[in-house]
């Protein structure tokens, strides 16, 4: 069970007390396999809320696949948007090779990074 989530200079990490349960490291993010498309984007799963998506290497399929960034935790996350904003900010800083969709920058008020 996830007890807390941290975004740091290495990526986004789900913890159970002091142990890391899962991570999305910046170093393991991949470009979109469709050349010229965005690598970090928003996808609508329903009309109410867009999901932040990244491309991550899927070893079983041996290719980069789109994956929604999920903040799975059993308690209410009051700072979920701030965690995702900091994760996107980390992508912009630590992975400038990846293309972030303009609507992601708008959603998280990161327009200054679009220059």
C-alpha positions as CSV (number, residue, x, y, z in Angstrom):
1,X,0.0,0.0,0.0
2,X,1.3,3.4,-0.9
3,X,1.8,5.7,2.1
4,X,3.2,8.7,0.2
5,X,4.4,9.9,-3.2
6,X,7.5,12.0,-3.8
7,X,8.8,13.8,-6.9
8,X,12.5,14.5,-6.9
9,X,15.4,15.0,-9.3
10,X,15.2,11.3,-10.4
11,X,11.4,11.1,-11.0
12,X,8.1,10.2,-9.3
13,X,8.2,7.6,-6.6
14,X,5.5,5.7,-4.6
15,X,6.6,4.7,-1.1
16,X,5.3,2.4,1.6
17,X,6.9,4.0,4.7
18,X,10.6,4.1,3.8
19,X,10.5,1.6,0.9
20,X,10.0,2.5,-2.8
21,X,7.1,0.5,-4.3
22,X,7.3,1.9,-7.8
23,X,9.0,4.7,-9.7
24,X,8.8,6.6,-13.0
25,X,12.4,7.7,-13.4
26,X,13.0,10.6,-15.8
27,X,15.9,8.5,-17.3
28,X,13.5,5.8,-18.4
29,X,11.1,8.0,-20.3
30,X,11.0,7.5,-24.0
31,X,10.1,9.6,-27.0
32,X,6.9,8.9,-28.8
33,X,7.5,6.2,-31.3
34,X,5.5,8.2,-33.8
35,X,8.1,10.8,-34.9
36,X,7.0,14.4,-34.6
37,X,4.4,13.8,-32.0
38,X,4.4,14.9,-28.3
39,X,6.2,12.7,-25.8
40,X,4.3,14.1,-22.8
41,X,0.6,14.7,-23.4
42,X,-2.9,14.8,-22.0
43,X,-5.4,12.1,-22.9
44,X,-9.1,12.3,-22.1
45,X,-10.4,9.1,-20.5
46,X,-13.7,10.7,-19.9
47,X,-15.2,14.1,-20.2
48,X,-14.4,15.1,-16.6
49,X,-10.6,14.9,-16.3
50,X,-7.6,14.6,-18.6
51,X,-4.8,12.2,-17.7
52,X,-1.1,13.0,-17.9
53,X,0.6,10.5,-20.2
54,X,4.2,9.7,-20.9
55,X,6.0,7.1,-23.0
56,X,7.7,4.4,-21.1
57,X,9.6,1.3,-22.3
58,X,7.5,-1.9,-21.8
59,X,10.0,-4.8,-21.6
60,X,7.3,-7.5,-22.2
61,X,6.4,-5.8,-25.6
62,X,10.0,-4.6,-26.3
63,X,8.8,-1.1,-27.3
64,X,7.8,2.2,-25.9
65,X,4.2,2.5,-24.9
66,X,2.0,5.3,-23.7
67,X,1.2,5.1,-20.0
68,X,-0.9,7.3,-17.8
69,X,0.9,8.7,-14.8
70,X,-1.2,7.3,-11.9
71,X,-1.1,8.6,-8.4
72,X,-2.6,5.4,-6.9
73,X,-3.0,5.8,-3.2
74,X,-5.8,4.8,-0.8
75,X,-6.0,8.2,0.9
76,X,-7.1,11.5,-0.5
77,X,-4.2,13.4,-2.2
78,X,-4.7,17.1,-1.6
79,X,-1.6,18.0,-3.6
80,X,-2.0,15.6,-6.6
81,X,-1.9,18.4,-9.2
82,X,1.2,19.9,-7.5
83,X,2.9,16.5,-7.6
84,X,2.1,16.2,-11.3
85,X,3.2,19.8,-12.0
86,X,6.5,19.1,-10.3
87,X,6.9,15.8,-12.3
88,X,6.3,17.7,-15.6
89,X,8.7,20.5,-14.4
90,X,11.3,17.7,-13.8
91,X,10.8,16.4,-17.3
92,X,11.4,19.9,-18.7
93,X,14.5,20.3,-16.6
94,X,16.1,16.8,-16.7
95,X,14.7,15.6,-20.1
96,X,14.7,18.6,-22.4
97,X,14.9,16.2,-25.3
98,X,11.3,15.2,-24.8
99,X,8.5,17.3,-26.4
100,X,5.8,18.4,-23.9
101,X,2.4,19.2,-25.4
102,X,1.3,22.9,-25.0
103,X,-1.9,21.9,-23.2
104,X,0.2,20.1,-20.5
105,X,2.1,23.4,-20.0
106,X,-1.1,25.3,-19.9
107,X,-2.8,22.9,-17.4
108,X,0.1,23.1,-15.0
109,X,0.9,26.8,-15.6
110,X,4.3,26.0,-16.9
111,X,4.1,28.4,-19.9
112,X,7.5,30.0,-19.0
113,X,9.2,26.7,-19.9
114,X,7.8,26.9,-23.4
115,X,10.2,29.6,-24.4
